[in-house]
Amino acid sequence: MSGTQTSGDYSAWIGRSEVAEDMITAGPLDRFSATLDSDAAGARLGDAVPPLAHWLFFLPNARQSEIGADGHPRRGGFLPPVNELPRRMWAGSRIAFNDDIRVGETAKRRSVIQSIKHKDGASGPLVFVTVRHEIGQEGQPAAIVDEHDIVYRGLQAPAVKPSPRTAEIGEWRRELVPDAVQLFRYSALTFNGHRIHYDRDYVTREEGYPGLVVHGPLIATLLLDLVRRNAPEARVRQFSFRALSPLFDGDMMSVNATPPGADGLVRLWAANAEGHLAMTAEARLA
């Protein structure tokens, strides 16, 4: 199909789908808790997968010979071949947790490319790809629906444009310093070969970042982990996040939140050491 595409025209990829199947096991969940420095008990058969830990399953399995220079599978398979824009980032997600997936179950994920949009930003041309994932058991309504936004950017603009928005200090707040080991462990948990998260020479020389980039989904996970630490019995029904500016290893960061109101809405945000916003998010609790 890619041989018939004109440069920059990816309309033929819209509607493309794929299905993955995985056994939900306890091991990744225990290593997930360890990476978050959580005191959660070990996962057991029948336990519900915690919010956002579905990202530990249905992992890519591209052969080593199919990996591109950036550590991702070469473009042009399920996702469109946006080769003219080398920087690729997870821009955000909108997730509904309708039901649980549990340890011991076999679950399926059906993924569909929902939209592909070209935009011109301050840093040059951008391509946004939205993929809708529906996760659950065969023949049952989706337990989790995850709309995932990927953005592709060029190398001509500066790698980092700090957010002009200053973050307030949340009533719920945690400060931490993500390091290279934590980033490596999260990459290993998600089988994410993207070199910006663990290869310092690559990320600084080839993509122009000042350090290892903290995974967007890891920041989102740390935000929801803040909710767990302050409201351990709460059940998350919906969660959305939007990445604004990258964070880097070795630098102080904070995750912040307002406690839920009567409607169960929690407003969350992450900030860098200078107090500038890196990510905004919302969670809806039951």
NORHUMO-V573581 format. One record per pair of residues at least 12 apart in sequence whose C-alpha atoms are under 8 Angstrom apart, sorted by the first residue. I is the first residue (numbers start at 1). J is the second residue. If there is no record, write none. Layout:
i,j
I,J
I,J
This chain:
i,j
2,76
2,81
8,82
10,80
10,116
11,116
13,78
13,79
13,80
13,113
14,112
14,113
14,114
14,115
14,116
15,112
15,113
15,114
15,115
16,78
16,112
16,113
17,78
17,110
17,111
17,112
17,113
18,78
18,110
18,111
18,112
19,108
19,109
19,110
19,111
20,58
20,108
20,109
20,110
21,58
21,106
21,107
21,108
21,109
22,57
22,58
22,106
22,107
22,108
23,104
23,105
23,106
23,107
24,57
24,101
24,102
24,103
24,104
24,105
24,106
24,107
25,103
25,104
26,42
26,43
26,44
26,45
26,103
27,43
28,56
28,189
29,42
29,43
29,49
29,53
29,56
30,42
30,43
31,189
32,53
32,186
32,189
35,182
35,185
35,186
36,222
36,225
43,103
44,103
45,102
45,103
45,104
46,102
46,103
46,104
47,102
47,103
48,100
48,101
48,102
48,103
49,100
49,101
49,102
49,103
51,97
51,224
51,236
52,221
55,190
56,189
56,190
57,190
58,109
59,190
59,191
60,191
70,193
70,194
70,195
70,196
71,193
71,194
71,195
72,192
72,193
72,194
79,113
82,127
82,152
84,154
85,126
85,152
85,153
85,154
85,155
86,152
86,153
86,154
86,155
87,152
87,153
87,154
87,155
87,207
88,150
88,151
88,152
88,153
89,150
89,151
89,152
89,216
90,148
90,149
90,150
90,151
90,216
90,217
90,243
91,148
91,149
91,150
91,151
91,216
91,242
91,243
91,244
92,148
92,149
92,150
92,216
92,240
92,241
92,242
92,243
93,146
93,147
93,148
93,149
93,239
93,240
93,241
93,242
94,146
94,147
94,148
94,238
94,239
94,240
94,241
95,144
95,145
95,146
95,147
95,238
95,239
95,240
96,144
96,145
96,146
96,237
96,238
96,239
97,143
97,144
97,145
97,236
97,237
97,238
98,142
98,143
98,144
98,145
98,237
99,142
99,143
99,144
100,143
100,144
101,136
101,143
106,137
107,135
107,136
107,137
107,138
108,135
108,136
108,137
108,138
109,133
109,134
109,135
109,136
110,133
110,134
110,135
111,131
111,132
111,133
111,134
112,131
112,132
112,133
113,129
113,130
113,131
113,132
114,129
114,130
114,131
114,132
115,128
115,129
115,130
115,131
116,128
116,129
116,130
117,129
123,153
123,154
123,156
123,157
123,158
124,153
124,154
124,156
124,157
125,153
125,154
126,151
126,152
126,153
126,154
127,151
127,152
127,153
128,149
128,150
128,151
128,152
129,149
129,150
129,151
130,147
130,148
130,149
130,150
131,147
131,148
131,149
132,145
132,146
132,147
132,148
133,145
133,146
133,147
133,148
134,146
155,207
158,208
159,207
159,208
159,209
160,209
160,245
160,246
161,245
162,245
162,246
162,276
163,244
163,245
163,276
163,277
163,278
164,276
164,277
165,276
165,277
166,275
166,276
166,277
167,269
167,270
167,271
167,275
167,276
167,277
168,275
169,256
170,256
170,257
170,258
171,256
171,257
171,258
171,259
172,226
172,230
172,256
172,257
172,258
172,259
173,226
173,254
173,255
173,256
173,257
174,226
174,254
174,255
174,256
175,252
175,253
175,254
175,255
176,252
176,253
176,254
177,249
177,250
177,251
177,252
177,253
178,214
178,248
178,249
178,250
178,251
178,252
178,253
179,249
179,250
180,197
180,198
180,212
180,249
180,250
183,197
183,198
183,214
183,215
183,249
184,197
184,198
186,218
196,212
196,213
197,212
197,213
197,214
197,215
198,212
199,212
200,212
210,248
211,248
211,249
212,248
212,249
213,246
213,247
213,248
213,249
214,246
214,247
214,248
214,249
216,243
216,246
219,270
219,279
220,241
220,279
220,281
222,255
223,255
223,256
223,257
223,268
223,269
223,270
224,283
226,255
226,256
226,257
227,257
234,285
234,286
235,285
235,286
236,283
236,284
236,285
236,286
237,283
237,284
237,285
237,286
238,283
238,284
238,285
239,281
239,282
239,283
239,284
240,281
240,282
240,283
241,279
241,280
241,281
241,282
242,279
242,280
242,281
243,278
243,279
243,280
244,277
244,278
244,279
244,280
245,277
245,278
245,279
246,278
247,272
247,278
251,272
251,273
252,272
252,273
253,270
253,271
253,272
253,273
254,270
254,271
254,272
254,273
255,268
255,269
255,270
255,271
256,268
256,269
256,270
257,269
260,285
263,284
264,284
264,285
264,286
265,282
265,283
265,284
265,285
266,282
266,283
266,284
266,285
267,280
267,281
267,282
267,283
268,280
268,281
268,282
268,283
269,281
